[in-house]
Structure formats: C-alpha cells, structure tokens
Amino acid sequence: MPVIRPPKYVRSVLTALQARGHLAYLVGGCVRDMLMGVHPHDWDVCTSALPEQVCGIFPHTLPTGIRHGTVTVLVEKKQVEVTTFRSETGYSDHRHPDAVSYVGDLTTDLSRRDFTINAIALPADGLVVDPFGGVRDIEQKLIRCVGDPDRRFEEDALRMFRALRFSAKLGFRLEEETAAAIARQAPLAAGLSSERVRDELEKLLLSPQPERIDELIAAGLLDAYLLQRLPEYTSLYRLNAVQRKALFRWAMLCELLEEQGCIRAAEDFLLRLRLDSRTIRCCSDCAAILRLPAPGGPKDWKRLLNRFGTEAAICAARCRDALQGGSSYRALRAVLNSGECFSMKHLAVTGDDLLSLGLRGPALGAMLQFLLDYVIEFPENNRRELLLSLARDSEEN
C-alpha cells in the first residue's frame, strides 16, 4: 500500500509537540488518503497536549474550535488543525456532543470517530496505529463504523449520509451491519439541518457515483424532502451522464425526481434544502425549458437564450442530451460561438438611440423587442443604421 509522506510544515508540527513531551499523530482523512496514495487537502493532528499548551508551543495559532479542543496552527502561511485527545458524551440532538472531556490516550480518541478508515493514526516515525482495522478495510474497500453502528448514527445522524458519500467517492461498499444500521436509524435524519443535508447531497452529486443518491432515498434519509420515495428498482444512473458540475447535477436530479413524482417542482425541493438563489432559479428555468418542444434550430435557441439566459439554456441542453441523447449542447454552443444577437445588450441600437425618435415608456420597450425579434430572424441585419431606419419607418406607419 503506497504511503505519501506529509509535507515538511506538517511534520514540523508533529515534532514540535513531541519535543515537548506530548504525543502527536496525524489522524483522520489525511491518513486515509495517504494510505490510498492520494494527496490530502487538509491535515489534522491529534495530541495529548491541551489547547493552551498547543498555543504556547506555536507562535501563530487560531482558536477555531477551542471549545472542543481544536486549535489551528499556522506554519508557513499554511494551516494544520490540532485537537486534544478527547471523548464525547451525550448527543441529545443526534448531531453534537453534549459534553467533551480530554483524555490521555489515543485509542479512546480514535474510538469516538465515525468509520474505521478515518480512525487510523500516524506519528512522525510513520508507524501506523490502527486499533479498529481501518487499514484492512481500506484494502478490502469497505466502509465500516467504529464499534456499534447504531450508536455511531444515534450520536450523529449525518454519519449515515457520510457513509454513502464515502462509499460513492472511494468506490467502497458498505459493510453489512453498517448498512443495516442506516436502515434502522434513518428516521433520525429528519432532525438534521437542511444545510447539512444539502452539503452532503452536493458532495455525493459530485462523486464518481452520483446515482448512489437512490440508496439515500431508499433508506428513507430524504423522506423529509420528498413526496414519496423512488419506485422500486428505479435508478438515478442518468445523473452520471451529466458533466460533473454542481449546477448541472442539481438540475438533473430535480428532473429525475420530478419525473418519478418524488418532488412537486425543482424550486420547491431546492428551497427546502436551502440552495442558493442562483441554483434555484437556474434549475427551475432548466425544468421549464425541458418541458417546451426541443429547439429546431438556431432561431429557437436564440429565443430560449433571450427568455431564460445562457446558464439555464446550457443546463437544459446538457440535461436533454443526458435524458434523450442527441446533440442539443453542441447546437447551443454553435449559436453562442456565432456571436449572433439574442438579447437586448447585443442589439446594435440602444434605448438612448430610440429616444431621439421620440419613443418613450412602453412604446420604447415594445420597439426594442420588435427589433430584437427581427434580428433573431435576420441576424445579418443587426446594424445600427438599418435598425434605426426600420424603427423610424415602423413609427411613421
């Protein structure tokens, strides 16, 4: 199994803690990634040192999670999260511990973690500490809870989403008892904040296996957001046919769920998940475009671009190709690359130009729309003098 060596600034944090008599280990996702030959994005250290001791050792720190024993150490303008060994008790909201207490040993700290693959520690000397078999589970491509899976999910219901997300991201399978516990504990998901559910869904949407969202639905983890679950044996495999971009995949997910009667409309579903206004608007417009007849040529695409905007049109073209096949996106790109006018801002005349003809208020707006329709029909005639002449003649008649 290939192991990536942590960068020098990370090793310096470990050695500085050890030099002052404290235990210190890399832990969590960074260790998992290193063991899999993947360069970590973030570095987490657990230590026997108390937060105030960590702050005393390193000149540049931030108390980012001091309440739970976490201090961010700044080294060479880079960050390392350093957390004191701890245990957690009482999860009355099924999300956060009611109490955190510091402990003196690594195994107790690792025992509170979610999955075995995230409960592996690595000291500066590189000798892996793996009390729960995480290395074996990486080798066997298995997602397994640390200890009792029901207890892990009762502590933090979001772990059920994370289990499926890690499975999709890494291409691992869920261990049998872990999967069974998700089915038993799924009702706890209703108490999670919409923002947390949204974030996990988006990460799953952007994974190599976005269709695994159907497992979330089948387990009941999204019951709070759906009118009904997917019909039996219905797959969301077409999600993978859309480019791995959040906007496209949200739009595609909404289209597939609405198609199966699971949601009323994209806007309703995404509002409940607290998506941003841009995504909600674009996905809603995308759904509207997909319910119109497929564009028959450049003129139809230009009218859609004018009505809904470029982003929604591209989203709809991508989704139509994934749903029905064809080359909608290629046809749309040809229109966009042509430089031909499809909106007021591309017209060779402006409202100011028409003011000189005496046009005001609604009459001015109607004339601009008339000229835009004309130019969409005859793109080669988007010339200022020609359009002014056309407007002048129309007014006189």
RODO-2510 file (C-alpha; in nm, 4 decimals, decimal comma):
residues 397
     n   res          X          Y          Z
     1     m     0,0000     0,0000     0,0000
     2     p     0,1596     0,3329    -0,1082
     3     v     0,2049     0,5925     0,1650
     4     i     0,2516     0,9590     0,0830
     5     r     0,4965     1,1445     0,3035
     6     p     0,3428     1,4524     0,4694
     7     p     0,4981     1,7882     0,3796
     8     k     0,7713     1,9410     0,5926
     9     y     0,5496     2,2012     0,7600
    10     v     0,3135     1,9255     0,8816
    11     r     0,5997     1,7146     1,0137
    12     s     0,7324     2,0213     1,1976
    13     v     0,4064     2,0423     1,3952
    14     l     0,4343     1,6773     1,4997
    15     t     0,7991     1,7037     1,6009
    16     a     0,7453     2,0307     1,7925
    17     l     0,4743     1,8678     2,0032
    18     q     0,6794     1,5532     2,0597
    19     a     0,9892     1,7549     2,1541
    20     r     0,7922     1,8971     2,4484
    21     g     0,6859     1,5571     2,5728
    22     h     0,3427     1,5338     2,4107
    23     l     0,2031     1,2533     2,1986
    24     a     0,1131     1,3684     1,8472
    25     y    -0,0303     1,1875     1,5466
    26     l    -0,1732     1,2635     1,2066
    27     v    -0,5287     1,1357     1,2096
    28     g    -0,8498     1,1056     1,0097
    29     g    -0,8991     1,1719     0,6417
    30     c    -0,5409     1,2782     0,5729
    31     v    -0,4099     0,9407     0,6952
    32     r    -0,6725     0,7543     0,4945
    33     d    -0,5789     0,9484     0,1813
    34     m    -0,2049     0,8971     0,2320
    35     l    -0,2543     0,5223     0,2705
    36     m    -0,4527     0,5234    -0,0545
    37     g    -0,1840     0,7193    -0,2397
    38     v    -0,3948     1,0367    -0,2572
    39     h    -0,2540     1,3771    -0,1627
    40     p    -0,4627     1,5172     0,1261
    41     h    -0,6151     1,8642     0,1068
    42     d    -0,6264     1,9134     0,4834
    43     w    -0,4025     1,7999     0,7682
    44     d    -0,5340     1,7051     1,1132
    45     v    -0,3240     1,6254     1,4190
    46     c    -0,4446     1,4795     1,7478
    47     t    -0,2315     1,5232     2,0574
    48     s    -0,2114     1,4732     2,4326
    49     a    -0,1293     1,8457     2,4647
    50     l    -0,4085     2,0667     2,5959
    51     p    -0,5242     2,3568     2,3769
    52     e    -0,3456     2,6164     2,5923
    53     q    -0,0259     2,4116     2,5683
    54     v    -0,0578     2,3988     2,1902
    55     c    -0,1000     2,7777     2,1827
    56     g     0,2107     2,8094     2,3999
    57     i     0,4236     2,5970     2,1678
    58     f     0,3347     2,7637     1,8380
    59     p     0,3632     3,1407     1,7905
    60     h     0,0805     3,1635     1,5355
    61     t    -0,2486     2,9952     1,6237
    62     l    -0,6224     3,0500     1,5829
    63     p    -0,8785     2,9253     1,8408
    64     t    -1,1037     2,7870     1,5663
    65     g    -1,2635     2,5149     1,7786
    66     i    -1,1211     2,5798     2,1206
    67     r    -1,4464     2,4731     2,2874
    68     h    -1,3911     2,1229     2,1531
    69     g    -1,0150     2,1249     2,1932
    70     t    -0,9180     2,2325     1,8397
    71     v    -0,6547     2,4927     1,7604
    72     t    -0,5455     2,5894     1,4085
    73     v    -0,1667     2,6143     1,3890
    74     l    -0,0301     2,8431     1,1167
    75     v     0,3018     2,7363     0,9675
    76     e     0,4496     2,8998     0,6573
    77     k     0,1065     3,0523     0,5791
    78     k    -0,0438     2,7038     0,5843
    79     q    -0,2843     2,5528     0,8366
    80     v    -0,2802     2,2386     1,0482
    81     e    -0,5741     2,1526     1,2744
    82     v    -0,4507     2,0317     1,6148
    83     t    -0,7035     1,8707     1,8512
    84     t    -0,6512     1,7370     2,2015
    85     f    -0,7332     1,3676     2,2638
    86     r    -1,0934     1,3687     2,3777
    87     s    -1,4028     1,1673     2,4499
    88     e    -1,7597     1,2784     2,3866
    89     t    -2,0796     1,2039     2,5764
    90     g    -2,4483     1,2738     2,5309
    91     y    -2,5799     1,3522     2,1827
    92     s    -2,9262     1,4830     2,2638
    93     d    -2,9663     1,6431     1,9191
    94     h    -2,8205     1,3386     1,7375
    95     r    -2,5583     1,5690     1,5884
    96     h    -2,3298     1,7301     1,8507
    97     p    -2,1879     1,6003     2,1809
    98     d    -2,3398     1,7495     2,4954
    99     a    -2,0044     1,7276     2,6711
   100     v    -1,6404     1,6926     2,5676
   101     s    -1,3674     1,5787     2,8035
   102     y    -0,9957     1,5484     2,7421
   103     v    -0,8321     1,2077     2,7737
   104     g    -0,4736     1,0930     2,7817
   105     d    -0,4691     0,8097     2,5302
   106     l    -0,5006     0,7831     2,1549
   107     t    -0,7252     0,4748     2,1380
   108     t    -1,0032     0,6439     2,3349
   109     d    -0,9863     0,9383     2,0960
   110     l    -0,9994     0,7129     1,7908
   111     s    -1,2925     0,5161     1,9335
   112     r    -1,5249     0,8184     1,9036
   113     r    -1,4704     0,8522     1,5277
   114     d    -1,7189     0,7536     1,2582
   115     f    -1,5603     0,4909     1,0329
   116     t    -1,2594     0,2640     1,0695
   117     i    -1,0928     0,4157     0,7629
   118     n    -1,0985     0,7513     0,9458
   119     a    -0,9769     0,6075     1,2776
   120     i    -0,6141     0,5454     1,1796
   121     a    -0,3295     0,7478     1,3290
   122     l     0,0227     0,8102     1,2009
   123     p     0,3058     0,9528     1,4133
   124     a     0,6144     1,1244     1,2761
   125     d     0,8042     0,7919     1,2607
   126     g     0,5445     0,6541     1,0160
   127     l     0,4360     0,3505     1,2226
   128     v     0,0607     0,3196     1,1695
   129     v    -0,1645     0,2959     1,4762
   130     d    -0,4802     0,1112     1,3741
   131     p    -0,6798    -0,0326     1,6667
   132     f    -1,0039    -0,0792     1,4688
   133     g    -0,8817    -0,2404     1,1472
   134     g    -0,9053     0,0612     0,9204
   135     v    -0,6079    -0,0419     0,7065
   136     r    -0,7684    -0,3799     0,6411
   137     d    -1,0957    -0,2110     0,5483
   138     i    -0,9126     0,0176     0,3037
   139     e    -0,7544    -0,2885     0,1459
   140     q    -1,0950    -0,4590     0,1283
   141     k    -1,2659    -0,1370     0,0120
   142     l    -1,5126    -0,1380     0,2978
   143     i    -1,6977     0,1339     0,4888
   144     r    -1,7431     0,0117     0,8461
   145     c    -1,8425     0,2032     1,1574
   146     v    -1,6103     0,2129     1,4559
   147     g    -1,7801    -0,0080     1,7148
   148     d    -2,1595    -0,0297     1,7240
   149     p    -2,3021     0,1322     1,4060
   150     d    -2,6387     0,2075     1,5672
   151     r    -2,4629     0,4019     1,8417
   152     r    -2,2477     0,5895     1,5896
   153     f    -2,5548     0,7010     1,3943
   154     e    -2,7532     0,7858     1,7077
   155     e    -2,4642     1,0112     1,8100
   156     d    -2,4554     1,1899     1,4758
   157     a    -2,7259     1,1205     1,2176
   158     l    -2,5240     1,2961     0,9466
   159     r    -2,2841     0,9990     0,9537
   160     m    -2,5426     0,7998     0,7581
   161     f    -2,5081     1,0442     0,4701
   162     r    -2,1298     1,0415     0,5064
   163     a    -2,1219     0,6606     0,4898
   164     l    -2,2898     0,6590     0,1496
   165     r    -2,0907     0,9592     0,0315
   166     f    -1,7569     0,7943     0,1191
   167     s    -1,8787     0,4748    -0,0450
   168     a    -1,9576     0,6624    -0,3679
   169     k    -1,6451     0,8773    -0,3606
   170     l    -1,3998     0,5955    -0,2878
   171     g    -1,5777     0,3124    -0,4666
   172     f    -1,6068     0,1192    -0,1388
   173     r    -1,9005    -0,0972    -0,0343
   174     l    -2,0926    -0,0596     0,2893
   175     e    -2,0245    -0,3265     0,5485
   176     e    -2,3385    -0,5310     0,6130
   177     e    -2,4069    -0,4190     0,9714
   178     t    -2,3330    -0,0564     0,8852
   179     a    -2,5866    -0,0686     0,6002
   180     a    -2,8460    -0,2361     0,8220
   181     a    -2,7982     0,0283     1,0920
   182     i    -2,8617     0,3043     0,8363
   183     a    -3,1979     0,1479     0,7549
   184     r    -3,2839     0,1294     1,1258
   185     q    -3,1682     0,4797     1,2178
   186     a    -3,2864     0,6648     0,9046
   187     p    -3,5746     0,8459     1,0839
   188     l    -3,3121     1,0441     1,2783
   189     a    -3,2221     1,2229     0,9532
   190     a    -3,5410     1,4286     0,9776
   191     g    -3,3828     1,6238     1,2634
   192     l    -3,0769     1,7326     1,0659
   193     s    -3,0468     2,0880     0,9393
   194     s    -3,1309     2,1396     0,5734
   195     e    -2,7906     2,2991     0,5169
   196     r    -2,6055     1,9876     0,6374
   197     v    -2,8191     1,7571     0,4233
   198     r    -2,7709     1,9870     0,1233
   199     d    -2,3926     1,9863     0,1612
   200     e    -2,3741     1,6080     0,1846
   201     l    -2,6060     1,5706    -0,1145
   202     e    -2,3928     1,8018    -0,3240
   203     k    -2,0755     1,6119    -0,2369
   204     l    -2,2488     1,2896    -0,3375
   205     l    -2,3756     1,4501    -0,6587
   206     l    -2,0176     1,5430    -0,7483
   207     s    -1,8785     1,1981    -0,6656
   208     p    -1,7946     0,9371    -0,9311
   209     q    -2,1207     0,7571    -0,8416
   210     p    -2,3933     1,0241    -0,8022
   211     e    -2,6603     0,7643    -0,8720
   212     r    -2,5986     0,6346    -0,5188
   213     i    -2,8429     0,9032    -0,4070
   214     d    -3,1096     0,6436    -0,4847
   215     e    -2,9755     0,4482    -0,1844
   216     l    -3,0241     0,7525     0,0386
   217     i    -3,3814     0,7733    -0,0858
   218     a    -3,4470     0,4002    -0,0492
   219     a    -3,3187     0,4103     0,3101
   220     g    -3,5542     0,6972     0,3930
   221     l    -3,2838     0,9555     0,4603
   222     l    -3,4569     1,2124     0,2369
   223     d    -3,8155     1,1463     0,3428
   224     a    -3,8421     1,4960     0,4919
   225     y    -3,7865     1,6489     0,1462
   226     l    -3,9784     1,4131    -0,0837
   227     l    -4,3439     1,3498    -0,1604
   228     q    -4,2628     0,9812    -0,1960
   229     r    -3,9624     0,7535    -0,2415
   230     l    -3,8472     0,6323    -0,5799
   231     p    -4,0425     0,3386    -0,7216
   232     e    -3,8767     0,0041    -0,6616
   233     y    -3,5855    -0,0746    -0,8953
   234     t    -3,5750     0,2847    -1,0245
   235     s    -3,2164     0,4046    -1,0661
   236     l    -3,0722     0,7521    -1,0966
   237     y    -2,7932     0,6244    -1,3236
   238     r    -2,8518     0,9076    -1,5736
   239     l    -2,7016     1,1524    -1,3243
   240     n    -2,3616     1,0272    -1,4318
   241     a    -2,4317     1,1224    -1,7929
   242     v    -2,4178     1,4922    -1,6996
   243     q    -2,0900     1,6788    -1,6666
   244     r    -1,9600     1,6785    -1,3077
   245     k    -2,0680     2,0325    -1,2255
   246     a    -2,2932     2,1123    -0,9282
   247     l    -2,5458     2,3201    -1,1221
   248     f    -2,5955     2,0577    -1,3932
   249     r    -2,6276     1,7721    -1,1479
   250     w    -2,8750     1,9524    -0,9224
   251     a    -3,0865     2,0271    -1,2297
   252     m    -3,0661     1,6675    -1,3468
   253     l    -3,1527     1,5322    -1,0015
   254     c    -3,4583     1,7586    -0,9857
   255     e    -3,5693     1,6491    -1,3318
   256     l    -3,5395     1,2793    -1,2443
   257     l    -3,7171     1,3190    -0,9100
   258     e    -3,9998     1,5209    -1,0621
   259     e    -4,0321     1,2660    -1,3411
   260     q    -4,0907     0,9960    -1,0769
   261     g    -4,3344     1,2039    -0,8709
   262     c    -4,0907     1,2381    -0,5801
   263     i    -4,0995     1,6195    -0,5795
   264     r    -4,3538     1,8759    -0,6898
   265     a    -4,1053     2,1044    -0,8628
   266     a    -3,7362     2,1917    -0,8613
   267     e    -3,7958     2,5252    -0,6913
   268     d    -3,9893     2,3711    -0,4016
   269     f    -3,7323     2,0950    -0,3443
   270     l    -3,4278     2,3215    -0,3613
   271     l    -3,5825     2,5905    -0,1428
   272     r    -3,6371     2,3332     0,1306
   273     l    -3,2739     2,2296     0,1021
   274     r    -3,1649     2,5951     0,1299
   275     l    -2,9856     2,6067    -0,2052
   276     d    -2,8635     2,9470    -0,3209
   277     s    -3,0950     3,1650    -0,5330
   278     r    -2,8830     3,1278    -0,8491
   279     t    -2,9056     2,7470    -0,8407
   280     i    -3,2784     2,7519    -0,7624
   281     r    -3,3533     2,9948    -1,0458
   282     c    -3,1387     2,8102    -1,2986
   283     c    -3,2762     2,4640    -1,2118
   284     s    -3,6325     2,5960    -1,2233
   285     d    -3,5717     2,7582    -1,5633
   286     c    -3,3996     2,4423    -1,6852
   287     a    -3,7103     2,2420    -1,5955
   288     a    -3,9277     2,4921    -1,7834
   289     i    -3,7094     2,4641    -2,0958
   290     l    -3,7210     2,0842    -2,0873
   291     r    -4,1000     2,0984    -2,0927
   292     l    -4,1006     2,3036    -2,4115
   293     p    -4,0599     2,1431    -2,7567
   294     a    -3,6957     2,0744    -2,8371
   295     p    -3,5378     2,3658    -3,0281
   296     g    -3,5486     2,3029    -3,4024
   297     g    -3,2610     2,5304    -3,4973
   298     p    -3,0560     2,8409    -3,4114
   299     k    -3,3582     3,0756    -3,4049
   300     d    -3,5317     2,8617    -3,1426
   301     w    -3,2148     2,8503    -2,9316
   302     k    -3,1770     3,2283    -2,9526
   303     r    -3,5328     3,2788    -2,8341
   304     l    -3,4694     3,0465    -2,5407
   305     l    -3,1444     3,2271    -2,4608
   306     n    -3,3290     3,5571    -2,4627
   307     r    -3,6075     3,4291    -2,2394
   308     f    -3,4121     3,2220    -1,9872
   309     g    -3,0479     3,3282    -2,0124
   310     t    -2,7301     3,1476    -2,1098
   311     e    -2,6775     2,9461    -1,7909
   312     a    -3,0231     2,7903    -1,7832
   313     a    -3,0108     2,7138    -2,1573
   314     i    -2,6745     2,5365    -2,1237
   315     c    -2,8039     2,3436    -1,8228
   316     a    -3,1139     2,2347    -2,0163
   317     a    -2,9083     2,1323    -2,3203
   318     r    -2,6787     1,9197    -2,1046
   319     c    -2,9763     1,7555    -1,9328
   320     r    -3,1659     1,6953    -2,2574
   321     d    -2,8627     1,5184    -2,4065
   322     a    -2,8333     1,3004    -2,0932
   323     l    -3,2043     1,2190    -2,0889
   324     q    -3,2757     1,1747    -2,4584
   325     g    -2,9424     1,1578    -2,6369
   326     g    -2,8747     1,3851    -2,9318
   327     s    -2,6602     1,6950    -2,9682
   328     s    -2,8522     1,9793    -2,8053
   329     y    -2,5461     2,1140    -2,6297
   330     r    -2,3416     2,1116    -2,9497
   331     a    -2,6179     2,3047    -3,1314
   332     l    -2,6381     2,5575    -2,8495
   333     r    -2,2608     2,6051    -2,8425
   334     a    -2,2691     2,6752    -3,2160
   335     v    -2,5219     2,9547    -3,1567
   336     l    -2,3206     3,1015    -2,8710
   337     n    -1,9968     3,0839    -3,0699
   338     s    -2,1590     3,2509    -3,3710
   339     g    -2,1778     3,5821    -3,1889
   340     e    -2,5266     3,6402    -3,3269
   341     c    -2,7624     3,8619    -3,1282
   342     f    -3,0104     3,7008    -2,8891
   343     s    -3,0552     3,9696    -2,6208
   344     m    -3,1085     4,3447    -2,5937
   345     k    -2,7489     4,4035    -2,4917
   346     h    -2,6330     4,2596    -2,8256
   347     l    -2,8597     4,4824    -3,0356
   348     a    -2,6798     4,7383    -3,2499
   349     v    -2,9174     5,0055    -3,1163
   350     t    -2,9954     5,1068    -2,7577
   351     g    -3,2826     5,2729    -2,5796
   352     d    -3,0949     5,6018    -2,5982
   353     d    -3,0834     5,5714    -2,9772
   354     l    -3,4614     5,5307    -2,9903
   355     l    -3,5240     5,8277    -2,7623
   356     s    -3,4145     6,0506    -3,0490
   357     l    -3,7083     5,9147    -3,2492
   358     g    -3,9498     6,0310    -2,9802
   359     l    -4,0151     5,6869    -2,8353
   360     r    -4,0844     5,6748    -2,4611
   361     g    -4,2036     5,4307    -2,1948
   362     p    -4,3902     5,1185    -2,3134
   363     a    -4,3581     5,2211    -2,6775
   364     l    -3,9794     5,2268    -2,6467
   365     g    -3,9724     4,8828    -2,4828
   366     a    -4,2047     4,7403    -2,7461
   367     m    -3,9842     4,8754    -3,0244
   368     l    -3,6693     4,7243    -2,8720
   369     q    -3,8475     4,3877    -2,8518
   370     f    -3,9651     4,4223    -3,2120
   371     l    -3,6092     4,4937    -3,3279
   372     l    -3,4701     4,2037    -3,1252
   373     d    -3,7235     3,9630    -3,2781
   374     y    -3,6301     4,0951    -3,6211
   375     v    -3,2562     4,0464    -3,5618
   376     i    -3,3085     3,6947    -3,4259
   377     e    -3,4869     3,6182    -3,7535
   378     f    -3,2328     3,8040    -3,9691
   379     p    -2,9021     3,8093    -3,7760
   380     e    -2,7077     3,9642    -4,0644
   381     n    -2,9183     4,2817    -4,0307
   382     n    -2,8024     4,3712    -3,6795
   383     r    -2,6676     4,7090    -3,7960
   384     r    -2,7357     5,0407    -3,6259
   385     e    -2,8435     5,2498    -3,9232
   386     l    -3,0587     4,9732    -4,0662
   387     l    -3,2370     4,9179    -3,7320
   388     l    -3,2912     5,2916    -3,6775
   389     s    -3,4378     5,3146    -4,0243
   390     l    -3,6642     5,0191    -3,9526
   391     a    -3,7768     5,1761    -3,6255
   392     r    -3,8392     5,5125    -3,7954
   393     d    -4,0429     5,3520    -4,0722
   394     s    -4,2458     5,1500    -3,8193
   395     e    -4,3291     5,4625    -3,6199
   396     e    -4,4364     5,6523    -3,9297
   397     n    -4,6641     5,3692    -4,0334
***
